[in-house]
Amino acid sequence: MSEPTIDRAAARELRVLVLTGYGLNCEAETAAGFRMLGAHVDLRHVADVLDAGPDALTPYGLLAFIGGFSFGDHIASGRVHANRLRYRLGDRLLRFVGDGGLCLGICNGFQTLVKLGLLPGGEPGLHQRVTLIDNDRLGYWDAWVRLVVDPASPCVFTRGIAELELPSRHGEGKLVHADAAQRAVLEDRHQIPLRYADAEGRATEAWPDNPDGSPGGAAALCDPSGRIFGLMPHPEAYLYPENHPRWLAQRAAGLLPTAGLGLQILANGVRAAIA
């Protein structure tokens, strides 16, 4: 992959809000990625945003829910964080999304978006409809995974990407649907933009290529508009080609990209926000 092409003048007008605090810990990498693309990034503690008044989210075009262990993952990953946001910020979040704002949730951020009810979306209000539970093989698993993209997905963050590798590190990432009918609807609407893949590039449920056992290899969700996106792997941890564990072999083979492939996901979000 070459360096993402971005309208830098337009990107400088975009303000990205990265929520921090309460055990979240990937703010530096997430902010760095968006700043590399020219966007203006504000890192703000969740408590400050909750107390900031009715226009707390108004200046922003993209809201990033980062990885980490919010509230120590007590009860379940993302549960306490989601409850606080629903009852203290819910109306403002719905207005932000209704006005066309983008949301990106990474790992714990994905867990939060699901339990908050912003994903999979498609219904009014904030009502949880799916969840993310303990991996089939219990315990925290940290490894790079291969991902394939559904080209028919409305997700704006995955446009122009066929497949990529990203680091994945979580203990609660198995996507669970309310029933088979709900899963079928999400499949039909192509709201599963990323799937774990095996060495041949086929979506898989087999460990370790699929670290959590999500059915159909689901590694992400988007809402019907494609502007709200959550994924378990970490694009912000692959901003530079040297982040990849096999970068020396890639360079020797002439396959080293000029930018980390995770940066492309952030770049797509920036493009969509300034379009």
C-alpha positions as CSV (number, residue, x, y, z in Angstrom):
1,M,0.0,0.0,0.0
2,S,1.2,3.5,-0.8
3,E,0.6,6.5,1.4
4,P,-3.1,7.3,1.6
5,T,-4.2,10.1,-0.7
6,I,-6.0,12.8,1.4
7,D,-7.2,16.3,0.7
8,R,-4.9,17.8,3.4
9,A,-6.6,21.2,3.3
10,A,-10.0,19.6,3.9
11,A,-8.6,17.2,6.5
12,R,-7.2,20.1,8.6
13,E,-10.8,21.3,9.0
14,L,-11.9,17.9,10.4
15,R,-11.9,17.5,14.2
16,V,-11.7,14.0,15.6
17,L,-12.6,13.3,19.2
18,V,-10.8,10.5,21.0
19,L,-12.4,9.6,24.3
20,T,-9.9,8.7,27.0
21,G,-9.7,7.6,30.6
22,Y,-11.2,4.9,32.9
23,G,-8.8,2.2,31.7
24,L,-8.8,3.1,28.0
25,N,-5.2,2.9,26.7
26,C,-4.8,3.2,23.0
27,E,-5.3,7.0,22.7
28,A,-1.7,7.8,21.6
29,E,-1.7,5.4,18.6
30,T,-5.2,6.4,17.5
31,A,-4.5,10.1,17.7
32,A,-1.2,9.6,15.9
33,G,-2.9,7.9,13.0
34,F,-5.5,10.6,12.5
35,R,-2.8,13.3,12.8
36,M,-0.7,11.6,10.2
37,L,-3.6,12.1,7.9
38,G,-3.9,15.8,8.7
39,A,-6.9,15.8,11.0
40,H,-7.1,17.9,14.1
41,V,-7.4,15.5,17.1
42,D,-8.7,16.3,20.6
43,L,-8.1,13.8,23.4
44,R,-10.6,14.3,26.1
45,H,-11.4,12.4,29.2
46,V,-14.9,10.8,29.2
47,A,-15.8,12.6,32.4
48,D,-15.1,16.0,30.8
49,V,-17.2,15.2,27.8
50,L,-20.1,14.0,29.9
51,D,-20.1,17.3,31.8
52,A,-19.5,19.5,28.7
53,G,-23.1,20.4,28.0
54,P,-25.4,19.8,25.1
55,D,-23.0,20.8,22.4
56,A,-20.1,18.6,23.6
57,L,-19.9,16.7,20.3
58,T,-21.0,19.4,17.9
59,P,-17.5,20.5,16.7
60,Y,-16.5,17.0,15.7
61,G,-16.9,15.0,12.5
62,L,-15.6,11.7,13.8
63,L,-15.7,10.1,17.2
64,A,-13.2,7.4,18.1
65,F,-13.9,4.8,20.8
66,I,-10.5,3.4,21.5
67,G,-9.2,0.1,22.8
68,G,-8.1,-0.9,26.3
69,F,-10.0,-2.1,29.4
70,S,-12.6,0.5,30.3
71,F,-13.5,0.2,34.0
72,G,-11.3,-2.9,34.2
73,D,-13.7,-4.9,32.0
74,H,-15.8,-5.4,35.2
75,I,-19.1,-7.2,34.6
76,A,-18.3,-7.5,30.8
77,S,-16.0,-5.7,28.4
78,G,-17.4,-2.3,27.6
79,R,-20.5,-2.8,29.7
80,V,-20.0,-0.1,32.4
81,H,-18.5,2.4,29.8
82,A,-21.6,1.8,27.5
83,N,-24.0,2.3,30.4
84,R,-22.4,5.6,31.4
85,L,-22.5,6.9,27.8
86,R,-26.1,5.8,27.3
87,Y,-27.5,7.6,30.3
88,R,-25.2,10.6,30.4
89,L,-24.5,11.2,26.7
90,G,-27.0,9.2,24.8
91,D,-29.1,12.0,23.4
92,R,-26.1,13.8,22.2
93,L,-24.7,10.7,20.6
94,L,-27.9,10.1,18.7
95,R,-27.9,13.7,17.5
96,F,-24.2,13.4,16.4
97,V,-25.0,10.3,14.4
98,G,-28.2,11.8,13.0
99,D,-26.3,14.8,11.8
100,G,-23.9,12.6,9.8
101,G,-21.1,12.1,12.3
102,L,-18.8,9.0,12.0
103,C,-18.0,6.6,14.8
104,L,-15.1,4.2,14.9
105,G,-14.9,1.6,17.7
106,I,-11.7,-0.5,18.1
107,C,-11.7,-3.6,20.3
108,N,-13.0,-2.2,23.7
109,G,-14.5,0.5,21.6
110,F,-16.3,-2.0,19.5
111,Q,-17.6,-3.8,22.6
112,T,-18.8,-0.4,23.9
113,L,-20.6,0.5,20.6
114,V,-22.4,-2.9,20.6
115,K,-23.5,-2.7,24.3
116,L,-24.4,1.0,23.8
117,G,-26.7,0.0,21.0
118,L,-25.1,2.1,18.2
119,L,-24.2,-1.2,16.5
120,P,-25.6,-2.9,14.5
121,G,-28.0,0.1,14.3
122,G,-30.9,0.3,11.9
123,E,-33.5,1.1,14.7
124,P,-34.3,4.3,16.6
125,G,-32.8,4.8,20.0
126,L,-30.1,3.0,21.8
127,H,-31.0,-0.6,22.3
128,Q,-28.5,-3.5,22.5
129,R,-29.3,-6.2,19.9
130,V,-26.0,-8.2,19.7
131,T,-23.2,-8.8,22.0
132,L,-19.5,-9.8,22.2
133,I,-18.7,-12.6,24.7
134,D,-15.7,-14.7,25.9
135,N,-13.6,-16.2,23.2
136,D,-14.3,-19.9,22.5
137,R,-10.8,-20.6,23.8
138,L,-10.9,-18.7,27.1
139,G,-8.2,-16.2,27.8
140,Y,-6.7,-13.1,26.3
141,W,-5.2,-13.9,22.9
142,D,-2.6,-11.6,21.2
143,A,-1.7,-12.4,17.6
144,W,-1.8,-10.9,14.1
145,V,-4.8,-12.0,12.0
146,R,-5.7,-12.0,8.4
147,L,-8.9,-10.2,7.4
148,V,-10.9,-10.2,4.2
149,V,-13.3,-7.4,3.3
150,D,-16.8,-7.7,2.0
151,P,-16.7,-5.4,-1.1
152,A,-20.5,-5.1,-1.0
153,S,-20.5,-3.7,2.5
154,P,-21.7,-0.1,3.0
155,C,-18.9,0.5,5.5
156,V,-17.0,3.6,4.5
157,F,-14.0,2.6,6.5
158,T,-13.2,-0.5,4.4
159,R,-13.6,1.0,0.9
160,G,-10.9,0.0,-1.6
161,I,-9.5,-2.7,0.7
162,A,-9.6,-6.3,-0.3
163,E,-7.7,-7.9,2.6
164,L,-5.2,-6.9,5.3
165,E,-3.4,-8.2,8.4
166,L,-3.8,-6.5,11.8
167,P,-2.9,-7.3,15.4
168,S,-5.7,-8.7,17.4
169,R,-5.7,-8.8,21.2
170,H,-8.8,-9.6,23.2
171,G,-10.5,-12.1,25.5
172,E,-14.1,-11.2,24.7
173,G,-14.6,-10.9,21.0
174,K,-17.1,-13.6,19.9
175,L,-20.0,-12.0,18.2
176,V,-23.4,-13.4,19.3
177,H,-26.7,-12.6,17.6
178,A,-30.2,-12.7,19.2
179,D,-31.2,-15.4,16.8
180,A,-30.6,-16.8,13.3
181,A,-33.0,-14.4,11.7
182,Q,-31.1,-11.4,13.0
183,R,-27.9,-12.8,11.8
184,A,-29.4,-13.4,8.4
185,V,-30.6,-9.8,8.2
186,L,-27.1,-8.5,8.9
187,E,-25.6,-10.9,6.4
188,D,-28.1,-9.8,3.7
189,R,-27.3,-6.2,4.4
190,H,-23.6,-6.8,4.3
191,Q,-23.1,-5.3,7.7
192,I,-20.2,-7.6,8.5
193,P,-17.5,-5.8,6.6
194,L,-14.5,-7.8,7.9
195,R,-14.0,-11.5,8.5
196,Y,-11.1,-13.5,9.9
197,A,-9.5,-15.5,7.1
198,D,-7.3,-18.6,6.8
199,A,-4.1,-18.7,4.8
200,E,-6.0,-19.2,1.6
201,G,-8.1,-16.0,2.2
202,R,-11.3,-17.9,3.1
203,A,-13.5,-16.7,6.0
204,T,-13.0,-19.1,8.9
205,E,-14.3,-20.0,12.3
206,A,-11.3,-22.1,13.1
207,W,-8.8,-21.1,15.8
208,P,-6.2,-19.6,15.7
209,D,-7.0,-17.8,12.4
210,N,-10.3,-16.8,14.1
211,P,-9.1,-16.0,17.6
212,D,-12.6,-15.8,19.2
213,G,-14.9,-18.2,17.3
214,S,-17.3,-15.6,15.9
215,P,-19.7,-17.3,13.5
216,G,-18.9,-16.8,9.9
217,G,-15.6,-15.3,10.9
218,A,-17.1,-12.0,11.8
219,A,-14.5,-9.5,13.0
220,A,-16.5,-6.3,12.7
221,L,-19.9,-4.7,12.3
222,C,-21.2,-1.5,10.6
223,D,-24.6,0.1,10.8
224,P,-26.7,0.3,7.6
225,S,-25.3,3.7,6.6
226,G,-21.7,2.4,6.9
227,R,-20.7,5.4,9.0
228,I,-20.6,3.6,12.3
229,F,-18.0,0.9,12.4
230,G,-16.6,-1.4,15.1
231,L,-13.9,-4.0,14.8
232,M,-12.0,-6.2,17.2
233,P,-8.5,-6.0,15.5
234,H,-6.4,-2.9,16.0
235,P,-5.8,-0.7,12.8
236,E,-4.1,2.0,15.0
237,A,-1.4,-0.5,15.8
238,Y,-0.3,-0.8,12.1
239,L,0.4,2.8,11.1
240,Y,4.0,2.1,9.9
241,P,5.2,-0.8,7.7
242,E,7.7,-1.7,10.4
243,N,4.9,-2.5,12.8
244,H,4.3,-5.7,11.0
245,P,6.2,-8.7,12.6
246,R,7.5,-9.8,9.1
247,W,8.5,-6.5,7.8
248,L,12.1,-7.5,7.1
249,A,10.9,-10.5,5.0
250,Q,8.4,-8.2,3.2
251,R,11.2,-5.8,2.4
252,A,13.5,-8.5,1.2
253,A,10.7,-9.7,-1.1
254,G,9.9,-6.2,-2.4
255,L,6.5,-6.4,-0.7
256,L,6.9,-3.9,2.1
257,P,4.1,-1.2,1.9
258,T,5.0,2.4,2.2
259,A,2.5,2.8,5.1
260,G,1.0,0.4,7.6
261,L,-2.2,-1.1,6.2
262,G,-4.2,-0.1,9.3
263,L,-3.7,3.5,8.3
264,Q,-5.9,2.9,5.3
265,I,-8.9,2.3,7.6
266,L,-8.4,5.6,9.4
267,A,-7.8,7.3,6.0
268,N,-11.1,6.1,4.7
269,G,-12.9,7.5,7.8
270,V,-11.2,10.9,7.2
271,R,-12.2,10.9,3.5
272,A,-15.8,10.1,4.4
273,A,-16.0,12.7,7.1
274,I,-14.7,15.5,4.8
275,A,-16.7,14.4,1.7
